[in-house]
Amino acid sequence: MIAELRIADEKTAAMVLRLQRRAYAIEAQLIGSTALPPLHDAIASLQRCGERFFG
């Protein structure tokens, strides 16, 4: 079942951030750039970005 994740929860935000960094690291490697802004996100920036996360 897919549900909206509670990104305000510190543990959930940390897991989303870990997954995001792994995914963008692969993309950065494929395009030959480490300048992708999501690679430099932090838990706090995810929590205030205003986006909705599902998993």
PyMOL commands that place a pseudoatom at each C-alpha (Angstrom):
pseudoatom trace, name=CA, resn=MET, resi=1, chain=A, elem=C, hetatm=0, pos=[0.000, 0.000, 0.000]
pseudoatom trace, name=CA, resn=ILE, resi=2, chain=A, elem=C, hetatm=0, pos=[1.241, 3.454, -0.873]
pseudoatom trace, name=CA, resn=ALA, resi=3, chain=A, elem=C, hetatm=0, pos=[0.663, 6.184, 1.699]
pseudoatom trace, name=CA, resn=GLU, resi=4, chain=A, elem=C, hetatm=0, pos=[1.820, 9.724, 2.325]
pseudoatom trace, name=CA, resn=LEU, resi=5, chain=A, elem=C, hetatm=0, pos=[4.937, 9.767, 4.490]
pseudoatom trace, name=CA, resn=ARG, resi=6, chain=A, elem=C, hetatm=0, pos=[5.089, 11.974, 7.573]
pseudoatom trace, name=CA, resn=ILE, resi=7, chain=A, elem=C, hetatm=0, pos=[8.169, 13.975, 6.588]
pseudoatom trace, name=CA, resn=ALA, resi=8, chain=A, elem=C, hetatm=0, pos=[7.855, 16.018, 9.803]
pseudoatom trace, name=CA, resn=ASP, resi=9, chain=A, elem=C, hetatm=0, pos=[8.881, 12.854, 11.666]
pseudoatom trace, name=CA, resn=GLU, resi=10, chain=A, elem=C, hetatm=0, pos=[12.679, 12.954, 12.070]
pseudoatom trace, name=CA, resn=LYS, resi=11, chain=A, elem=C, hetatm=0, pos=[13.178, 9.220, 11.471]
pseudoatom trace, name=CA, resn=THR, resi=12, chain=A, elem=C, hetatm=0, pos=[11.026, 9.224, 8.332]
pseudoatom trace, name=CA, resn=ALA, resi=13, chain=A, elem=C, hetatm=0, pos=[12.790, 12.315, 6.985]
pseudoatom trace, name=CA, resn=ALA, resi=14, chain=A, elem=C, hetatm=0, pos=[16.173, 10.671, 7.586]
pseudoatom trace, name=CA, resn=MET, resi=15, chain=A, elem=C, hetatm=0, pos=[15.130, 7.567, 5.641]
pseudoatom trace, name=CA, resn=VAL, resi=16, chain=A, elem=C, hetatm=0, pos=[13.788, 9.661, 2.737]
pseudoatom trace, name=CA, resn=LEU, resi=17, chain=A, elem=C, hetatm=0, pos=[17.002, 11.706, 2.699]
pseudoatom trace, name=CA, resn=ARG, resi=18, chain=A, elem=C, hetatm=0, pos=[19.135, 8.555, 2.655]
pseudoatom trace, name=CA, resn=LEU, resi=19, chain=A, elem=C, hetatm=0, pos=[17.169, 7.158, -0.294]
pseudoatom trace, name=CA, resn=GLN, resi=20, chain=A, elem=C, hetatm=0, pos=[17.242, 10.508, -2.104]
pseudoatom trace, name=CA, resn=ARG, resi=21, chain=A, elem=C, hetatm=0, pos=[21.014, 10.800, -1.765]
pseudoatom trace, name=CA, resn=ARG, resi=22, chain=A, elem=C, hetatm=0, pos=[21.561, 7.264, -3.078]
pseudoatom trace, name=CA, resn=ALA, resi=23, chain=A, elem=C, hetatm=0, pos=[19.318, 7.884, -6.090]
pseudoatom trace, name=CA, resn=TYR, resi=24, chain=A, elem=C, hetatm=0, pos=[20.818, 11.270, -6.960]
pseudoatom trace, name=CA, resn=ALA, resi=25, chain=A, elem=C, hetatm=0, pos=[24.356, 9.931, -6.501]
pseudoatom trace, name=CA, resn=ILE, resi=26, chain=A, elem=C, hetatm=0, pos=[23.643, 7.424, -9.279]
pseudoatom trace, name=CA, resn=GLU, resi=27, chain=A, elem=C, hetatm=0, pos=[22.186, 10.159, -11.479]
pseudoatom trace, name=CA, resn=ALA, resi=28, chain=A, elem=C, hetatm=0, pos=[25.168, 12.423, -10.778]
pseudoatom trace, name=CA, resn=GLN, resi=29, chain=A, elem=C, hetatm=0, pos=[27.546, 9.623, -11.743]
pseudoatom trace, name=CA, resn=LEU, resi=30, chain=A, elem=C, hetatm=0, pos=[25.648, 8.984, -14.980]
pseudoatom trace, name=CA, resn=ILE, resi=31, chain=A, elem=C, hetatm=0, pos=[25.757, 12.629, -16.032]
pseudoatom trace, name=CA, resn=GLY, resi=32, chain=A, elem=C, hetatm=0, pos=[29.234, 13.300, -14.620]
pseudoatom trace, name=CA, resn=SER, resi=33, chain=A, elem=C, hetatm=0, pos=[28.243, 16.052, -12.182]
pseudoatom trace, name=CA, resn=THR, resi=34, chain=A, elem=C, hetatm=0, pos=[27.997, 16.322, -8.412]
pseudoatom trace, name=CA, resn=ALA, resi=35, chain=A, elem=C, hetatm=0, pos=[26.288, 19.723, -8.603]
pseudoatom trace, name=CA, resn=LEU, resi=36, chain=A, elem=C, hetatm=0, pos=[22.774, 18.325, -8.235]
pseudoatom trace, name=CA, resn=PRO, resi=37, chain=A, elem=C, hetatm=0, pos=[21.086, 20.343, -5.448]
pseudoatom trace, name=CA, resn=PRO, resi=38, chain=A, elem=C, hetatm=0, pos=[19.281, 17.319, -3.902]
pseudoatom trace, name=CA, resn=LEU, resi=39, chain=A, elem=C, hetatm=0, pos=[22.691, 15.807, -3.091]
pseudoatom trace, name=CA, resn=HIS, resi=40, chain=A, elem=C, hetatm=0, pos=[23.174, 18.645, -0.620]
pseudoatom trace, name=CA, resn=ASP, resi=41, chain=A, elem=C, hetatm=0, pos=[19.773, 18.528, 1.102]
pseudoatom trace, name=CA, resn=ALA, resi=42, chain=A, elem=C, hetatm=0, pos=[19.485, 18.057, 4.838]
pseudoatom trace, name=CA, resn=ILE, resi=43, chain=A, elem=C, hetatm=0, pos=[16.649, 16.722, 6.970]
pseudoatom trace, name=CA, resn=ALA, resi=44, chain=A, elem=C, hetatm=0, pos=[15.537, 20.271, 7.800]
pseudoatom trace, name=CA, resn=SER, resi=45, chain=A, elem=C, hetatm=0, pos=[15.429, 21.332, 4.154]
pseudoatom trace, name=CA, resn=LEU, resi=46, chain=A, elem=C, hetatm=0, pos=[13.312, 18.292, 3.273]
pseudoatom trace, name=CA, resn=GLN, resi=47, chain=A, elem=C, hetatm=0, pos=[10.933, 19.060, 6.108]
pseudoatom trace, name=CA, resn=ARG, resi=48, chain=A, elem=C, hetatm=0, pos=[10.356, 22.627, 4.979]
pseudoatom trace, name=CA, resn=CYS, resi=49, chain=A, elem=C, hetatm=0, pos=[10.379, 22.108, 1.193]
pseudoatom trace, name=CA, resn=GLY, resi=50, chain=A, elem=C, hetatm=0, pos=[6.582, 21.983, 0.999]
pseudoatom trace, name=CA, resn=GLU, resi=51, chain=A, elem=C, hetatm=0, pos=[6.556, 18.800, -1.086]
pseudoatom trace, name=CA, resn=ARG, resi=52, chain=A, elem=C, hetatm=0, pos=[4.579, 15.666, -0.301]
pseudoatom trace, name=CA, resn=PHE, resi=53, chain=A, elem=C, hetatm=0, pos=[6.353, 12.309, -0.067]
pseudoatom trace, name=CA, resn=PHE, resi=54, chain=A, elem=C, hetatm=0, pos=[4.781, 8.899, -0.689]
pseudoatom trace, name=CA, resn=GLY, resi=55, chain=A, elem=C, hetatm=0, pos=[6.101, 5.435, -0.095]
for i in range(1, 55): cmd.bond("trace and resi %d" % i, "trace and resi %d" % (i + 1))
show_as sticks, trace
zoom trace
